[in-house]
């Protein structure tokens, strides 16, 4: 039996510096994440230039710390995977330049990894992983998509948001309600103190007959509710609860429809919004009572992290579908649809 290879993963697509260490037989040896939330909170959102500079400061110490935690020497690495896109261009360049330079010095391949592929495969790090094929619901600040996943590199887009992603709607709505950054998690905690149903918000495209999403109108409906006579701060928890319930209603309905359309029974939920407790509760109940199964990543893998990048890279190596960069070229792809990548990881 071949000896498992060790792979380093680097994630710098936005405001988390993540480093992971995985093996080609599917084990995660170690990972470390540094979040920039406190730094960006002063500005009410991510400042791209500050994010890039902080990645520069954090990345090398985190690589050393992760290798030490995994008891792996630099010269034992077989490959280095890094997030090539999508994401903030400057932030992506930090991770790609470090990965390409380090790989060149070590004489090993540097492998660009799609950020969303990392999220999509992250539930397979759990003690109870799904098996191919399955339907994946990717829900994050920048993406809301339903994908049919036939295997590593075998992805078919079923539906996506035509405007705001679910996580983006959470963040923008939180800002409308005067909640601090990062707004999505704060809004969810506030919703737990309120009662849905007192306000009536729309469920956009819930019954559209397809697998597309739209959340910008929901945000506008929240704004309209806050402008009505008599609305006060005391009403905010109930409005937050109704907003969250509206988003969850739509995500559940579309997920059920995607399973029905594909004839599959497994749903994988990935991305930052996958940490939402109400979404987890509703999906587990609604899919479960129809005989299906729902798989969530561990909470530590919901936000951006290097573990998922190392794991995705290791899976591609193990299945012969890794596509190393050419001649150390560390071009990044700030906009890179997941459906465009081929089975070898290259642009289709």
N, C-alpha and C positions, 0 to 999 in steps of 0.2 A: 504494500500500500504506500502511495506517495506521501511524503511528509507534508503536512499543511504549511502553506506559506503565510507569512505575516505581512499585513498591509497597514500602512498609516493613512488616515483620512484627515483632510483639512477642510473646514467649513468657515467661510468668511463672507457669506452672501449679503448680510445685512448688519445687525447689531449684536450678534453673538460670535465670539471667537471659539470655535469648537475643534477639538482634536480627538481622534479615535484610533484604536488599535484593534484590528480584527484578523481572523484567520480564514483561510479558504475552506475550512470545514465548518464554518458558520458560528465560530465562537467570538465573543467580544472579550478582549483581554483587559482593556481599560479605556476610559475616556474622561475628558475634562472640558468644561465649558466656562467661559467668562462672559457674563451678560453686561451690556452697556446701558441697561435701563436707567440706572441712577443718573448717569451722565446726560442722557437725552431728556430726562424728565424736566429739566430746567427750561427746555425749549418746547415742550409739549409734543414732541415727535422726533423721529430720527433725523439727525443732521448728517448727510452723507460724508462730508469732509472730515468731521469729527470721528465718524465711525471708522473710516479708513485709517486715520492716524492711530486710533486706539488698537486696531488690529495689528499694526506694525509693532506697537509696544508689547502686546500680549503674546503673539504667536510663538516666538522662539521659546520663552519660558514654559508655555503650555505644552509644546512638543517634548521638551526635556522631561517635564513632570509626568506626562502620559507614558512615555517610554519607560521611565523608572517604575511607575505603578504597574506596568505590564511585564516588567522584568525582561525587556527586550533591548538589545543593543542596536544602534543605528545600522551597523553592518549586517544585521540579521533580517533587515527589511527586504521584501521581494518586489514591492511596488509602493508608490505613493499616489493615492487618489485625492483629487481636490474638486471642490465645487467650481465648475466653469460657468454656470448660469442656471436659471435666471437669477437676477439680483442687482445690487448697486454696482456699477462698473468699477468704481475706485476700490470698493471693498473686495470685490472678486479678484482684482489685480494683485492685491496683497497676498491672498492665499495661493493664487496660481504662480506668482513669481517665486515665492518661497518653495513651493512644491517642485517646480521645474528646476530650480537651482540645486536643491537638495538631491533630487533624483539624478541630475547630471553628475554631481560630485560623487555619488555612490555608484554610478553606472547601472541604475535600475530604471524601469519605465515610470513615467509620470502619466497618470490616466485621468482625463477630464471626466467628471461625474455630473449628471443632471441633478440639481437640487431636489426636484420633485420626485425623482426616482428614489432618492434617499428616504424621503418621507413615506413614499408608497410602500417600500420594503421594510420600514422600521418595525411594524408589528411582528415581523418574523424573528425579531430579537427576543420576543416574549417567551415565557416558559411553555405557552400553548399557542404555537404559531399556526397560521392558516396554511393551506396547501393550494397549489395552482390547479385549476383556474379560479379566480374570484373577481368580484366587483370591488373597486376601490373608490371611496369618497374622500377626495382630497379637499380639506377645508382649512384655509389659513388666511392671513391678512391680505395676501395678494392673489389667491386662487381658490375657486370653488369649481371642482370638476368631478365627474363620474367617469371612471375608466374600467374597461374590461382588461384584466391582467391574465394572460395565458401562460406567462413564464417570464424569466428575466429578459428584459428587452422586448417583450411582446405586449404592447399596450395599444388599446383601441379607445379613442375618445368617444364617449357616449353622449355627454352633455356638459355644458359649462355656463358660467354666469355671463350675461350679455353686458353687465355693467359692474357694479361693486361686488367684490367677493364678500362672503359672509363675515370673515374677520374684519375686513375693511368697514363693513356696515356697523359692526359692533363698536369699533374704534371711533367712527364718525358720530354715531349716536351718543356715545359716552361724552364726547366733546360738546355736543348740543345740550346735554344735560348738566354740563359744568363739572364733570368728573375728571379726576387727575389722570395723567399718563402713567402707565399704559391703560387705556380706557376699557378695552374688552374684558379683561379679568375683573376690573373694578365693577363694571356694569353687571357682570354675572353674580358677583357677591351681593350687590345691591338687590338684584332680582330675587335672590333667595329670601329677602326680607319682605317682598311684596306679594301681591295676589294677581295673577293673570285673569283677564276677563272683565275687570272694572273698566278698562279702556278697550276699545275695539279697533285693532289695527288690521290692515289687509294681509293676506297671505299671497304675495305676488307670484304669479305663474304656477301656483300649486296645481291647478287643474288645466294646464295648457295643453296636455296631451303629448308633450315631449319631455325631454330630460334636461331642458335648459332652466337657468335660474336668473332672477333679477332681484336685487335688494336695495337699489337706490331709492325707489319709491317708498319703501318702508321707512327709510331714514326721513324722508320728507313728511310722511304721515306722523312721525314722532314730533317733528318740529311744529306741525300744525296743531297737535294736541297740546303742546306747551304754550301756545299762543292764545288758547281759548280763555275766556273770562273765568276767573275763579281758580285757575291752575296755580298750585303752590308747591314749594319744595317738599311738603309732606306727601304729595302725590307721586313723587319721583320713583319710589320703590315699586309701586303698582304699574307705572308706565314701563319701567325697566323689565318687570316680569312679563308684561304683555309682549314687549318687543322680543325678548328672548324666546317666548313661546311661539311667536309667529315664525321666527327663523327656524326653530327646531321643527315646527310643523312641516315647513316646506322641505327641509333636508330629509326628514323621515319619509314623506310622501314620494319624493323623487328617488330615494334609495330603494324603497319597496318596488317602485316601477322599474328601476334598472335591473333588479334581481329577476323580476317577472319577464322582462324583455329578453334577458340573456339566458334564462332558464337555470341560473346558478343559485346556490343557496348560501354562499359565504360572502359577507360584506366586511371589508377592511376599511377602517376609518383612520386617517392620518392627517397630520398638520396641527397647527396650534389650537384651532377651535376644537380639535378632537379631545382636548383636555376638559371641555365644558361638561360639568357633571350632569346637567339636565339633558344634554344631547346624548350622553352615554346611557343614561337611564331609559330614555324614550326609545332609542334605537334597539337596545338590548331587549326591551319588552316587546316592541312591535315586530321586530324581525324574528325573535324567538318564538312568539306565539304562532307564527306562520311556518314554523319548522326550520327556520334558517339559523345561522350563527353569525355573531358580530365579533370582530377582532379589533382591539384597540392597542396601540403601542403603550408601553409603560409611560407614566406621566413625564418622566425625565427625557423621553425621546419625542415628545410632542412638539416642543419648541425646537429651534434650529440647534443642531449638535453635530459633532464630528463622528460620533459612533455610527450614525446612519450612513455617512459618506464612506467610511472605512468598510462598513458591511456591504453596501451596494457594490463598491469596487471589488471586494473579495469575492462576491457572488459572480460578478462578471469574469473575473480571473478563473474561478473554479469551473465555469461553464464554457470557457473559451470564447467569451464575447466581449472581452476588454479591448479597447482601441486606444493604444498609447498616443500621446501627442507626437507630432512630427518635428524632428530637429529642434526640440526644446522650445517650440513656439507656444507661448502661454497666452494666446488670444482668448478673451472671455466673451460670453454671450449673454449680455444683460436681458435680452428677450430670446427665449429658447423654448418653444412649445414642446411638451413632453412627447406628443404624438409624432414629432419629427425625428426622434432618435431611432436609429436602426437597431437590429438585434446585436450588432457588435459595438454599440455605444456611440457610433458616429452619427453625423447628421444624415437623415434618410434622403 
